[in-house]
Amino acid sequence: MCIVISIVTLEETNSFFEHLLGSIGEDPKRQGLVKTPERFLMSFQELTQGYQQNLDEIVNGALFDCETDEPVYIQDIPYFSLCEHHLLPFFGKCQVAYVPSGKVLGLSKIYRIVDLFAKRLQLQERLTQQIGETLKEVTGAKALFVE
């Protein structure tokens, strides 16, 4: 379930869509389009929920002592994001590797950190940088790689 928390009201969104759809010759009152503004708000908030998430809540103390300095490697972490220039989707798979410095992070938390930044308006280059900087900050890794 997506809770609509919006600075933009549904009335404002309806007005925007009426103009937008009208500009391409569509009838915003057509049966299939009547609820489009509401569906758009809900899906847009879900696709950008990374702005509402908190890193500390995601990590939730899932750092564990580790005596090895063998690299941790996670591949094919799926992500889905929106391009900040056109609001169009892009998606892919992320690879993360790091050399622990006494602590390792629970694997599911790495997936959630990728999702945290992917669920924001993004550039792919910034996405990898944000993931890397955050993992370095959280784990204190000796070395880190994000692709």
N, CA, C and O of each residue as an XYZ file, in Angstrom:
588
protein
N       0.842     -1.180      0.000
C       0.000      0.000      0.000
C       0.883      1.237      0.000
O       1.861      1.301      0.744
N       0.555      2.198     -0.809
C       1.300      3.450     -0.889
C       0.450      4.553     -0.279
O      -0.693      4.768     -0.682
N       1.017      5.245      0.690
C       0.309      6.352      1.314
C       0.688      7.615      0.566
O       1.870      7.908      0.390
N      -0.307      8.356      0.130
C      -0.040      9.576     -0.622
C       0.259     10.708      0.355
O      -0.627     11.208      1.048
N       1.529     11.098      0.391
C       1.973     12.241      1.172
C       2.491     13.218      0.145
O       3.522     12.979     -0.484
N       1.789     14.306     -0.025
C       2.122     15.140     -1.160
C       2.040     16.614     -0.846
O       1.126     17.076     -0.163
N       3.014     17.346     -1.360
C       2.950     18.805     -1.314
C       2.006     19.252     -2.425
O       1.284     20.240     -2.287
N       2.025     18.521     -3.508
C       1.139     18.795     -4.633
C      -0.186     18.106     -4.349
O      -0.216     16.918     -4.028
N      -1.269     18.842     -4.464
C      -2.578     18.255     -4.189
C      -3.069     17.462     -5.401
O      -2.595     17.647     -6.522
N      -4.014     16.592     -5.149
C      -4.622     15.836     -6.246
C      -5.310     16.794     -7.218
O      -5.317     16.556     -8.425
N      -5.877     17.856     -6.702
C      -6.522     18.855     -7.570
C      -5.499     19.489     -8.521
O      -5.780     19.663     -9.707
N      -4.325     19.830     -8.007
C      -3.269     20.404     -8.846
C      -2.780     19.387     -9.875
O      -2.516     19.736    -11.026
N      -2.663     18.140     -9.458
C      -2.230     17.083    -10.372
C      -3.275     16.867    -11.457
O      -2.926     16.692    -12.624
N      -4.538     16.878    -11.090
C      -5.615     16.741    -12.087
C      -5.535     17.860    -13.117
O      -5.673     17.618    -14.316
N      -5.314     19.072    -12.652
C      -5.209     20.218    -13.561
C      -4.014     20.054    -14.505
O      -4.130     20.293    -15.707
N      -2.877     19.649    -13.959
C      -1.688     19.426    -14.773
C      -1.962     18.381    -15.850
O      -1.641     18.592    -17.019
N      -2.556     17.250    -15.455
C      -2.817     16.182    -16.410
C      -3.861     16.588    -17.440
O      -3.791     16.161    -18.592
N      -4.811     17.391    -17.048
C      -5.806     17.879    -18.004
C      -5.106     18.665    -19.111
O      -5.422     18.495    -20.288
N      -4.165     19.518    -18.740
C      -3.408     20.294    -19.729
C      -2.458     19.396    -20.528
O      -2.381     19.493    -21.753
N      -1.747     18.534    -19.827
C      -0.779     17.654    -20.491
C      -1.466     16.750    -21.504
O      -1.046     16.683    -22.659
N      -2.506     16.064    -21.088
C      -3.209     15.145    -21.986
C      -3.915     15.900    -23.104
O      -3.962     15.437    -24.243
N      -4.460     17.057    -22.774
C      -5.091     17.889    -23.798
C      -4.108     18.340    -24.858
O      -4.466     18.471    -26.029
N      -2.849     18.582    -24.448
C      -1.844     19.063    -25.397
C      -1.473     18.024    -26.453
O      -0.934     18.374    -27.503
N      -1.756     16.758    -26.186
C      -1.479     15.722    -27.191
C      -2.764     15.247    -27.876
O      -2.748     14.283    -28.641
N      -3.878     15.935    -27.593
C      -5.132     15.608    -28.241
C      -5.948     14.534    -27.533
O      -6.905     14.009    -28.103
N      -5.584     14.205    -26.302
C      -6.327     13.199    -25.536
C      -7.416     13.871    -24.729
O      -7.349     15.064    -24.435
N      -8.413     13.093    -24.378
C      -9.512     13.558    -23.543
C      -9.263     13.086    -22.113
O      -9.412     11.899    -21.826
N      -8.882     14.002    -21.204
C      -8.577     13.596    -19.833
C      -9.790     13.064    -19.076
O      -9.649     12.505    -17.988
N     -10.979     13.235    -19.647
C     -12.210     12.731    -19.012
C     -12.571     11.333    -19.519
O     -13.549     10.730    -19.079
N     -11.747     10.825    -20.467
C     -11.995      9.478    -20.996
C     -11.854      8.467    -19.860
O     -11.012      8.626    -18.977
N     -12.684      7.430    -19.892
C     -12.767      6.461    -18.806
C     -11.398      5.942    -18.355
O     -11.128      5.868    -17.157
N     -10.558      5.592    -19.284
C      -9.257      5.031    -18.930
C      -8.279      6.035    -18.335
O      -7.257      5.641    -17.773
N      -8.577      7.328    -18.451
C      -7.665      8.367    -17.977
C      -8.154      9.116    -16.739
O      -7.399      9.891    -16.151
N      -9.392      8.897    -16.341
C      -9.976      9.658    -15.245
C      -9.155      9.534    -13.956
O      -8.956     10.534    -13.266
N      -8.689      8.364    -13.625
C      -7.945      8.144    -12.373
C      -6.419      8.213    -12.575
O      -5.660      7.948    -11.643
N      -5.981      8.562    -13.772
C      -4.546      8.604    -14.055
C      -3.783      9.555    -13.135
O      -2.708      9.179    -12.665
N      -4.268     10.755    -12.851
C      -3.508     11.629    -11.944
C      -3.278     10.995    -10.566
O      -2.178     11.092    -10.022
N      -4.277     10.364    -10.012
C      -4.139      9.712     -8.704
C      -3.158      8.535     -8.780
O      -2.311      8.363     -7.903
N      -3.286      7.728     -9.841
C      -2.359      6.595    -10.013
C      -0.933      7.095    -10.205
O       0.014      6.502     -9.689
N      -0.783      8.193    -10.952
C       0.538      8.769    -11.168
C       1.170      9.193     -9.841
O       2.323      8.854     -9.576
N       0.435      9.926     -9.006
C       0.973     10.379     -7.724
C       1.431      9.197     -6.873
O       2.514      9.227     -6.289
N       0.610      8.171     -6.807
C       0.952      7.002     -5.997
C       2.194      6.297     -6.532
O       3.084      5.941     -5.760
N       2.263      6.093     -7.842
C       3.419      5.389     -8.401
C       4.683      6.246     -8.326
O       5.770      5.723     -8.081
N       4.549      7.553     -8.535
C       5.710      8.437     -8.459
C       6.287      8.443     -7.046
O       7.505      8.444     -6.869
N       5.420      8.446     -6.052
C       5.901      8.417     -4.669
C       6.578      7.089     -4.353
O       7.565      7.053     -3.618
N       6.061      6.017     -4.894
C       6.710      4.718     -4.681
C       8.073      4.672     -5.372
O       9.039      4.154     -4.811
N       8.148      5.210     -6.581
C       9.399      5.191     -7.343
C      10.456      6.131     -6.761
O      11.638      6.007     -7.084
N      10.047      7.056     -5.917
C      10.987      8.002     -5.315
C      11.000      7.901     -3.790
O      11.341      8.869     -3.109
N      10.636      6.750     -3.255
C      10.553      6.603     -1.801
C      11.906      6.672     -1.103
O      11.957      6.761      0.124
N      12.995      6.634     -1.852
C      14.323      6.763     -1.255
C      14.520      8.073     -0.518
O      15.338      8.152      0.398
N      13.777      9.106     -0.907
C      13.879     10.384     -0.206
C      13.290     10.305      1.202
O      13.655     11.093      2.075
N      12.392      9.369      1.419
C      11.710      9.244      2.709
C      12.380      8.223      3.628
O      11.996      8.102      4.791
N      13.371      7.491      3.128
C      14.005      6.438      3.912
C      15.199      6.973      4.688
O      15.788      7.992      4.326
N      15.543      6.271      5.754
C      16.603      6.685      6.655
C      17.674      5.605      6.698
O      17.371      4.439      6.951
N      18.920      5.985      6.453
C      20.027      5.034      6.416
C      20.179      4.274      7.731
O      20.389      3.061      7.717
N      20.076      4.964      8.863
C      20.225      4.298     10.161
C      19.167      3.216     10.366
O      19.452      2.158     10.925
N      17.951      3.488      9.911
C      16.885      2.481     10.023
C      17.153      1.295      9.100
O      16.837      0.156      9.443
N      17.727      1.558      7.946
C      18.051      0.476      7.012
C      19.143     -0.409      7.587
O      19.000     -1.632      7.606
N      20.231      0.188      8.057
C      21.350     -0.586      8.602
C      20.923     -1.296      9.885
O      21.241     -2.469     10.080
N      20.214     -0.601     10.747
C      19.609     -1.188     11.942
C      20.585     -2.050     12.747
O      20.218     -3.113     13.247
N      21.816     -1.587     12.865
C      22.800     -2.295     13.678
C      23.309     -3.601     13.097
O      23.910     -4.397     13.819
N      23.090     -3.840     11.827
C      23.490     -5.118     11.208
C      24.952     -5.111     10.769
O      25.280     -5.573      9.677
N      25.822     -4.589     11.622
C      27.269     -4.645     11.415
C      27.812     -5.717     12.343
O      27.519     -5.732     13.538
N      28.602     -6.607     11.779
C      29.074     -7.755     12.550
C      30.597     -7.806     12.531
O      31.232     -7.512     11.518
N      31.173     -8.187     13.679
C      32.622     -8.334     13.768
C      33.106     -9.353     12.757
O      32.452    -10.364     12.498
N      34.266     -9.065     12.193
C      34.839     -9.938     11.170
C      36.354     -9.898     11.288
O      36.952     -8.822     11.272
N      36.980    -11.067     11.405
C      38.436    -11.112     11.562
C      39.172    -11.310     10.249
O      40.401    -11.247     10.216
N      38.453    -11.545      9.184
C      39.095    -11.780      7.894
C      39.214    -10.477      7.114
O      38.466     -9.525      7.335
N      40.168    -10.464      6.206
C      40.253     -9.321      5.298
C      40.039     -9.782      3.855
O      40.472     -9.131      2.904
N      39.359    -10.922      3.723
C      38.970    -11.410      2.399
C      37.861    -10.514      1.844
O      36.979    -10.091      2.591
N      37.896    -10.224      0.558
C      36.874     -9.348     -0.019
C      35.473     -9.959      0.066
O      35.289    -11.170     -0.053
N      34.506     -9.084      0.276
C      33.087     -9.440      0.208
C      32.620     -8.972     -1.161
O      32.823     -7.814     -1.524
N      31.994     -9.865     -1.924
C      31.571     -9.524     -3.285
C      30.122     -9.932     -3.478
O      29.758    -11.087     -3.259
N      29.302     -8.985     -3.887
C      27.884     -9.244     -4.173
C      27.642     -8.769     -5.594
O      27.958     -7.633     -5.949
N      27.081     -9.650     -6.397
C      26.839     -9.273     -7.792
C      25.363     -9.377     -8.138
O      24.575    -10.013     -7.438
N      25.023     -8.738     -9.231
C      23.671     -8.786     -9.789
C      22.595     -8.298     -8.822
O      21.531     -8.909     -8.721
N      22.862     -7.208     -8.115
C      21.839     -6.584     -7.272
C      20.953     -5.762     -8.207
O      21.417     -4.780     -8.787
N      19.693     -6.146     -8.359
C      18.836     -5.417     -9.302
C      18.451     -4.037     -8.750
O      18.233     -3.870     -7.550
N      18.373     -3.064     -9.651
C      17.883     -1.747     -9.248
C      17.023     -1.176    -10.362
O      17.135     -1.571    -11.523
N      16.171     -0.245     -9.988
C      15.273      0.449    -10.897
C      15.241      1.893    -10.436
O      15.036      2.163     -9.252
N      15.442      2.827    -11.360
C      15.477      4.231    -10.985
C      14.814      5.087    -12.059
O      14.383      4.590    -13.099
N      14.746      6.379    -11.780
C      14.233      7.350    -12.740
C      15.331      8.357    -13.060
O      15.963      8.911    -12.161
N      15.545      8.583    -14.340
C      16.505      9.581    -14.806
C      16.017     10.973    -14.387
O      14.862     11.335    -14.610
N      16.916     11.737    -13.781
C      16.510     13.056    -13.307
C      16.250     14.050    -14.440
O      15.595     15.070    -14.222
N      16.744     13.774    -15.626
C      16.560     14.714    -16.733
C      15.221     14.573    -17.432
O      14.644     15.564    -17.881
N      14.719     13.342    -17.528
C      13.490     13.108    -18.289
C      12.413     12.380    -17.493
O      11.298     12.195    -17.981
N      12.737     11.969    -16.282
C      11.833     11.170    -15.441
C      11.467      9.844    -16.104
O      10.397      9.286    -15.863
N      12.371      9.356    -16.937
C      12.166      8.065    -17.581
C      12.941      6.994    -16.816
O      13.974      7.282    -16.210
N      12.442      5.765    -16.845
C      13.096      4.711    -16.060
C      14.404      4.236    -16.677
O      14.588      4.238    -17.894
N      15.300      3.831    -15.792
C      16.470      3.054    -16.195
C      16.683      1.998    -15.120
O      16.302      2.182    -13.964
N      17.287      0.910    -15.511
C      17.446     -0.192    -14.570
C      18.697     -0.966    -14.918
O      19.270     -0.803    -15.996
N      19.107     -1.798    -14.005
C      20.293     -2.591    -14.250
C      20.604     -3.472    -13.068
O      19.751     -3.753    -12.225
N      21.854     -3.904    -13.028
C      22.339     -4.732    -11.929
C      23.618     -4.115    -11.408
O      24.469     -3.665    -12.175
N      23.738     -4.101    -10.110
C      24.860     -3.468     -9.427
C      25.776     -4.549     -8.852
O      25.319     -5.590     -8.380
N      27.072     -4.276     -8.905
C      28.074     -5.137     -8.275
C      28.747     -4.324     -7.168
O      29.084     -3.156     -7.361
N      28.933     -4.947     -6.023
C      29.586     -4.293     -4.898
C      30.653     -5.237     -4.367
O      30.402     -6.429     -4.187
N      31.836     -4.708     -4.118
C      32.902     -5.480     -3.480
C      33.582     -4.573     -2.464
O      33.801     -3.387     -2.714
N      33.912     -5.150     -1.315
C      34.674     -4.378     -0.340
C      35.549     -5.289      0.500
O      35.259     -6.471      0.687
N      36.626     -4.705      1.000
C      37.537     -5.415      1.890
C      37.225     -4.925      3.301
O      37.421     -3.748      3.605
N      36.738     -5.825      4.170
C      36.330     -5.420      5.519
C      37.496     -4.882      6.350
O      38.656     -5.247      6.155
N      37.144     -4.018      7.263
C      38.108     -3.469      8.213
C      37.599     -3.770      9.626
O      37.416     -2.873     10.448
N      37.376     -5.069      9.879
C      36.910     -5.491     11.192
C      35.415     -5.655     11.311
O      34.936     -6.223     12.293
N      34.660     -5.171     10.335
C      33.198     -5.265     10.365
C      32.668     -5.613      8.979
O      33.193     -5.154      7.965
N      31.614     -6.433      8.953
C      30.893     -6.694      7.708
C      29.439     -6.303      7.925
O      28.920     -6.349      9.041
N      28.811     -5.924      6.849
C      27.412     -5.503      6.857
C      26.554     -6.657      6.373
O      26.929     -7.349      5.427
N      25.410     -6.876      7.006
C      24.487     -7.916      6.548
C      24.171     -7.734      5.066
O      23.931     -6.617      4.608
N      24.172     -8.829      4.326
C      23.995     -8.740      2.865
C      22.694     -8.054      2.458
O      22.682     -7.274      1.506
N      21.614     -8.332      3.157
C      20.335     -7.716      2.774
C      20.400     -6.196      2.911
O      19.686     -5.479      2.210
N      21.239     -5.712      3.794
C      21.370     -4.262      3.986
C      22.038     -3.615      2.781
O      21.743     -2.467      2.449
N      22.926     -4.336      2.134
C      23.567     -3.807      0.928
C      22.531     -3.640     -0.179
O      22.521     -2.631     -0.884
N      21.661     -4.636     -0.326
C      20.567     -4.529     -1.299
C      19.700     -3.309     -0.991
O      19.315     -2.566     -1.895
N      19.402     -3.113      0.268
C      18.522     -2.007      0.673
C      19.194     -0.644      0.486
O      18.520      0.342      0.191
N      20.514     -0.584      0.655
C      21.229      0.673      0.412
C      21.212      1.009     -1.082
O      21.037      2.168     -1.458
N      21.392      0.001     -1.924
C      21.284      0.220     -3.373
C      19.893      0.763     -3.695
O      19.760      1.724     -4.452
N      18.863      0.152     -3.126
C      17.489      0.570     -3.376
C      17.214      1.982     -2.844
O      16.494      2.756     -3.475
N      17.785      2.311     -1.693
C      17.613      3.635     -1.093
C      17.988      4.730     -2.094
O      17.244      5.695     -2.273
N      19.140      4.576     -2.741
C      19.600      5.610     -3.672
C      18.982      5.461     -5.064
O      18.817      6.453     -5.775
N      18.647      4.247     -5.453
C      18.003      4.057     -6.757
C      16.598      4.659     -6.768
O      16.123      5.108     -7.810
N      15.941      4.668     -5.624
C      14.574      5.194     -5.549
C      14.587      6.704     -5.303
O      13.843      7.231     -4.476
N      15.445      7.366     -6.040
C      15.526      8.825     -6.077
C      15.754      9.209     -7.537
O      16.174      8.372     -8.337
N      15.488     10.442     -7.886
C      15.810     10.889     -9.239
C      17.326     10.836     -9.353
O      18.032     11.366     -8.496
N      17.837     10.192    -10.417
C      19.239      9.823    -10.433
C      19.926     10.015    -11.770
O      19.306     10.197    -12.818
N      21.232      9.963    -11.670
C      22.141      9.710    -12.775
C      22.873      8.438    -12.386
O      23.185      8.243    -11.211
N      23.149      7.583    -13.333
C      23.801      6.314    -13.006
C      25.147      6.550    -12.321
O      25.509      5.828    -11.391
N      25.886      7.560    -12.780
C      27.199      7.840    -12.205
C      27.087      8.271    -10.738
O      27.897      7.866     -9.903
N      26.086      9.085    -10.434
C      25.894      9.525     -9.054
C      25.414      8.363     -8.190
O      25.791      8.255     -7.023
N      24.595      7.508     -8.755
C      24.080      6.354     -8.017
C      25.230      5.499     -7.495
O      25.248      5.148     -6.315
N      26.189      5.159     -8.355
C      27.310      4.330     -7.908
C      28.151      5.070     -6.871
O      28.635      4.459     -5.919
N      28.326      6.365     -7.045
C      29.102      7.150     -6.087
C      28.423      7.168     -4.718
O      29.087      6.985     -3.698
N      27.115      7.387     -4.685
C      26.387      7.434     -3.415
C      26.424      6.084     -2.698
O      26.604      6.028     -1.482
N      26.255      5.012     -3.446
C      26.310      3.675     -2.853
C      27.695      3.446     -2.245
O      27.812      2.995     -1.106
N      28.737      3.759     -3.009
C      30.105      3.557     -2.549
C      30.435      4.381     -1.313
O      30.976      3.854     -0.341
N      30.114      5.673     -1.343
C      30.406      6.541     -0.201
C      29.671      6.064      1.053
O      30.222      6.094      2.153
N      28.439      5.630      0.881
C      27.641      5.176      2.022
C      28.191      3.878      2.594
O      28.301      3.729      3.811
N      28.536      2.937      1.719
C      29.095      1.676      2.212
C      30.435      1.900      2.911
O      30.733      1.243      3.909
N      31.232      2.811      2.398
C      32.514      3.137      3.024
C      32.272      3.727      4.418
O      32.936      3.360      5.387
N      31.320      4.636      4.493
C      30.980      5.277      5.772
C      30.454      4.246      6.785
O      30.851      4.262      7.950
N      29.578      3.370      6.346
C      28.940      2.407      7.251
C      29.900      1.309      7.689
O      29.930      0.940      8.863
N      30.678      0.789      6.757
C      31.519     -0.377      7.068
C      32.950     -0.014      7.450
O      33.629     -0.806      8.104
N      33.423      1.169      7.055
C      34.823      1.517      7.267
C      35.742      0.644      6.433
O      36.884      0.403      6.822
N      35.263      0.167      5.295
C      36.008     -0.757      4.436
C      37.388     -0.208      4.083
O      37.576      0.997      3.913
N      38.353     -1.138      3.976
C      39.714     -0.779      3.556
C      39.742     -0.384      2.088
O      40.477      0.516      1.680
N      38.925     -1.079      1.304
C      38.819     -0.813     -0.135
C      37.390     -1.128     -0.553
O      36.715     -1.953      0.063
N      36.941     -0.458     -1.608
C      35.548     -0.617     -2.027
C      35.437     -0.446     -3.533
O      36.154      0.355     -4.133
N      34.540     -1.199     -4.132
C      34.264     -1.109     -5.565
C      32.761     -1.210     -5.772
O      32.110     -2.099     -5.224
N      32.212     -0.294     -6.568
C      30.795     -0.340     -6.934
C      30.708     -0.133     -8.434
O      31.292      0.805     -8.976
N      29.977     -1.014     -9.100
C      29.762     -0.895    -10.543
C      28.293     -1.034    -10.830
O      27.882     -0.966    -11.988
